[in-house]
Amino acid sequence: MTRNGNNLNCADFQARLPELIASGEDVSSHPHLQTCELCRALLADLETIAEAARQLFPSVEPPDEVWEHIESAIKKEKK
């Protein structure tokens, strides 16, 4: 394990990786990745897996009537 970039070693960086990804920030610009080939490769693998998952399960907008039913149910609960 290397210790570099923001004083994180690989284990520390990888432990924080889910949080970094969830934050929406550009993880590829993280200081640790500037000098760590192992973690750059891990991130590249994760991005490949995520893209494959998006292709397997594309985002589909539900029909308008679904939202109408939800709105109706919410209005009934408020009464």
N, C-alpha and C positions, 0 to 999 in steps of 0.2 A: 504494500500500500504506500502510496506517495502522499506527502503532506505538501500542499501547495494551494495557490489560488484561494484567497480569503481564509487562509490557515485551516482549511478543511482537508482531512485525508479522504481517501476514496470511500471508506465505510461511512464517515460522517456525511459526505456529499450524497451518497446513495440513500442514506436514511432520510435526508431532507428532500430528495428528488420528487416524491409524490406531492409534497407541499409546494415545491417550486412550480411543478407542472400545473397544479390546481390553481395557482395564483394567476395564471395567464401571462406571466412575464416571459420574456424570451430567454429560456433556459440556456440556449446555445451560447449566449454571451456571458454566462457565469464565469468568474475568474478561474475556478478550478478546472473548467474544461479547456482553458487556453493552454494548459500544460499537461493535461492527463489524457493520453490516448485511450486508455482503458475505459474511462467514463464517457469519452466522446463516442466510442464504439457502442457502449451500453445505451446511450441516449439515441443513437441512430437506430439501433435494433428496436427500441421502444416506439420510436416514431413510425418505423415500418410496420410493426404489429398494430399500432393504433390506426394507421391508414387502411390496412387490410380489414380491420374490424369495421371501419366506417363503410367500406365497400360491401361487406357481408350484410350489414344491418343499416341500410341508408335511412336517413331521417325522413319521415313522411308526415306531412301535416294531416291531422284528422279532418274529416268533413265538418263543415260549418254546424251541422246539426248536433254534433258532439258538444261543441261549446254552448249551443243553445240549451241542451239538456243540463249541462253543468250549471249554467246561469239560472235556469229554472229551479234546480234543486237548491241552490244557495238562497234564492229568494224565498222558497218554501220554508227553509230552516230558520230564516230571520223572523218569520211570523210567530 
